[in-house]
């Protein structure tokens, strides 16, 4: 009887741990990652330089990289983190062209922890929807931007502030309900800042 009781006492911490692990595992599996809040919303983009993807051209001209300064030139911009090894990036890729066409915003791409050859091959296969393509070879700037994984998409207003962050692949629904309204809001803010104050 005593042996049975001592076995139960020894087993109790294991059962408690298993219950807690199951709870957190279930929470992680059912959580919607696009609802994870970003502490950078409303703040300027981190100071960043995204070097151009080497040898990437469009109509014979080199496709430029970009920096945080390029995101504060009066026009809203969409910044999309992607990688050639990311299956969900392939899923959302056709929508980026449509987003650029329907929003009027420039779409910039950040190639994350990739090789230049693989990134160029990816864009050669699926098309290049980006006005500029920068690289984040070691993932340092992704940390500064609070990126959780690939893909992620940011809407930046004309003053270089982050107004919206989308985690995971964009979809037609998220474009209509979240991204386009965020771009329109950013455009409205830009117009308001251009309007001179009444005397």
C-alpha positions as CSV (number, residue, x, y, z in Angstrom):
1,X,0.0,0.0,0.0
2,X,2.8,2.4,1.0
3,X,4.6,1.5,-2.3
4,X,1.5,2.4,-4.3
5,X,1.1,5.7,-2.5
6,X,4.8,6.7,-3.0
7,X,4.5,5.8,-6.7
8,X,1.6,8.1,-7.0
9,X,3.4,10.9,-5.2
10,X,6.4,10.5,-7.6
11,X,4.1,10.4,-10.6
12,X,2.1,13.5,-9.6
13,X,4.8,16.1,-10.8
14,X,5.0,14.3,-14.2
15,X,1.2,14.4,-14.6
16,X,1.1,18.1,-13.7
17,X,3.9,18.9,-16.2
18,X,2.2,16.9,-18.9
19,X,-1.1,18.8,-18.3
20,X,0.6,22.2,-18.5
21,X,2.5,21.2,-21.6
22,X,-0.7,20.0,-23.3
23,X,-2.5,23.2,-22.4
24,X,0.3,25.4,-23.9
25,X,0.6,23.1,-27.0
26,X,-3.1,23.4,-27.7
27,X,-3.0,27.2,-27.2
28,X,-0.1,27.5,-29.7
29,X,-1.8,25.3,-32.3
30,X,-5.1,27.1,-32.1
31,X,-3.8,30.7,-31.8
32,X,-4.1,32.9,-34.9
33,X,-0.6,34.3,-35.4
34,X,-1.9,37.4,-37.4
35,X,-3.5,38.6,-34.1
36,X,-0.1,38.8,-32.3
37,X,0.2,42.5,-31.5
38,X,3.3,44.4,-32.6
39,X,4.9,46.9,-30.3
40,X,6.1,48.8,-33.3
41,X,2.7,49.9,-34.6
42,X,2.6,53.7,-34.7
43,X,6.4,53.9,-34.4
44,X,9.1,54.7,-37.0
45,X,10.5,51.7,-38.8
46,X,13.8,50.6,-37.3
47,X,16.9,52.2,-38.9
48,X,17.7,49.6,-41.5
49,X,19.7,49.1,-44.7
50,X,18.6,46.3,-47.0
51,X,21.3,45.7,-49.7
52,X,20.1,44.9,-53.2
53,X,19.8,41.3,-54.2
54,X,22.9,40.9,-56.3
55,X,22.5,40.5,-60.1
56,X,18.7,40.9,-59.9
57,X,17.6,42.9,-62.9
58,X,14.3,44.1,-64.4
59,X,14.3,45.0,-68.2
60,X,18.1,44.9,-68.1
61,X,18.3,47.4,-65.1
62,X,19.5,46.5,-61.6
63,X,16.6,46.2,-59.1
64,X,17.6,48.4,-56.1
65,X,17.7,47.6,-52.5
66,X,16.3,50.1,-50.0
67,X,16.7,51.6,-46.5
68,X,14.5,53.0,-43.8
69,X,15.0,56.4,-45.3
70,X,13.2,55.2,-48.5
71,X,10.1,54.4,-46.4
72,X,9.6,58.0,-45.3
73,X,9.2,59.9,-48.6
74,X,5.5,60.9,-48.3
75,X,4.0,57.8,-49.9
76,X,2.7,54.6,-48.2
77,X,4.8,51.5,-48.8
78,X,4.2,47.8,-48.2
79,X,7.2,45.8,-47.0
80,X,7.0,42.1,-47.5
81,X,9.5,39.7,-45.8
82,X,9.9,36.5,-47.9
83,X,12.3,33.6,-48.6
84,X,12.7,31.1,-51.4
85,X,12.4,28.2,-48.9
86,X,9.1,29.4,-47.5
87,X,6.1,27.5,-48.8
88,X,3.6,30.1,-47.6
89,X,5.5,32.8,-49.5
90,X,4.8,30.9,-52.7
91,X,1.1,30.7,-51.7
92,X,0.8,34.5,-51.2
93,X,3.1,35.6,-54.1
94,X,0.5,36.0,-56.8
95,X,-1.4,38.4,-54.5
96,X,1.5,40.8,-54.2
97,X,1.2,41.9,-57.8
98,X,-2.5,42.5,-57.3
99,X,-1.9,44.4,-54.1
100,X,0.6,46.7,-55.8
101,X,-1.9,47.3,-58.6
102,X,-5.0,47.9,-56.5
103,X,-3.4,49.9,-53.7
104,X,-1.2,52.3,-55.5
105,X,1.5,51.7,-52.9
106,X,5.0,50.6,-53.7
107,X,5.7,47.0,-52.6
108,X,9.2,46.4,-51.4
109,X,10.5,42.9,-50.7
110,X,13.0,41.7,-48.1
111,X,14.7,38.4,-48.9
112,X,15.3,36.7,-45.5
113,X,18.2,34.3,-44.7
114,X,18.5,33.1,-48.3
115,X,21.2,32.7,-51.0
116,X,21.2,35.2,-53.8
117,X,21.0,32.3,-56.4
118,X,17.9,30.8,-54.7
119,X,16.2,34.2,-54.3
120,X,16.8,35.1,-58.0
121,X,15.6,31.6,-59.1
122,X,12.4,32.1,-57.0
123,X,11.7,35.5,-58.5
124,X,12.5,34.2,-62.0
125,X,9.9,31.4,-61.5
126,X,7.1,33.3,-59.8
127,X,7.7,36.8,-61.0
128,X,9.0,39.9,-59.3
129,X,6.2,42.1,-57.8
130,X,8.6,44.3,-55.9
131,X,9.7,47.8,-56.8
132,X,12.8,47.2,-54.7
133,X,14.3,44.0,-53.3
134,X,16.6,44.1,-50.3
135,X,18.3,41.3,-48.4
136,X,18.6,40.4,-44.8
137,X,21.1,37.6,-45.1
138,X,21.8,37.1,-41.4
139,X,18.3,38.0,-40.1
140,X,19.5,40.9,-38.0
141,X,17.0,43.5,-39.3
142,X,14.2,41.0,-39.0
143,X,14.9,40.9,-35.3
144,X,14.8,44.7,-35.2
145,X,11.5,44.7,-37.0
146,X,10.0,42.1,-34.7
147,X,9.5,39.5,-37.4
148,X,8.3,36.1,-36.1
149,X,8.6,34.0,-39.3
150,X,8.0,34.0,-43.1
151,X,6.1,35.6,-44.6
152,X,5.3,38.9,-42.9
153,X,3.9,42.1,-44.4
154,X,4.1,45.7,-43.0
155,X,2.2,48.8,-44.1
156,X,4.3,51.9,-43.7
157,X,2.9,55.4,-43.9
158,X,4.6,58.3,-45.8
159,X,6.5,59.4,-42.7
160,X,8.1,56.0,-42.2
161,X,5.8,54.7,-39.4
162,X,4.5,51.2,-39.2
163,X,0.7,51.3,-39.3
164,X,-0.1,47.7,-39.8
165,X,1.6,44.3,-39.5
166,X,0.3,41.0,-41.0
167,X,1.9,37.8,-39.8
168,X,1.6,34.8,-42.2
169,X,0.6,34.7,-45.9
170,X,-1.7,37.4,-47.1
171,X,-5.0,36.3,-48.6
172,X,-7.7,38.0,-50.7
173,X,-9.7,38.5,-47.5
174,X,-6.9,40.0,-45.5
175,X,-6.0,42.4,-48.4
176,X,-9.6,43.6,-48.5
177,X,-10.3,43.8,-44.8
178,X,-7.0,44.7,-43.3
179,X,-4.2,45.8,-45.7
180,X,-6.0,48.1,-48.2
181,X,-7.8,49.9,-45.3
182,X,-4.4,50.4,-43.6
183,X,-3.0,51.8,-46.8
184,X,-5.9,54.1,-47.3
185,X,-5.6,55.3,-43.7
186,X,-1.9,55.9,-44.3
187,X,-2.7,57.9,-47.4
188,X,-5.3,60.0,-45.5
189,X,-2.6,60.8,-42.8
190,X,-0.2,61.8,-45.5
191,X,-2.8,64.2,-47.1
192,X,-3.6,65.7,-43.7
193,X,0.1,66.4,-43.0
194,X,0.4,68.1,-46.4
195,X,-2.5,70.4,-45.7
196,X,-1.3,73.8,-44.2
197,X,-2.8,74.7,-40.9
198,X,-5.5,77.4,-40.9
199,X,-4.2,80.8,-39.8
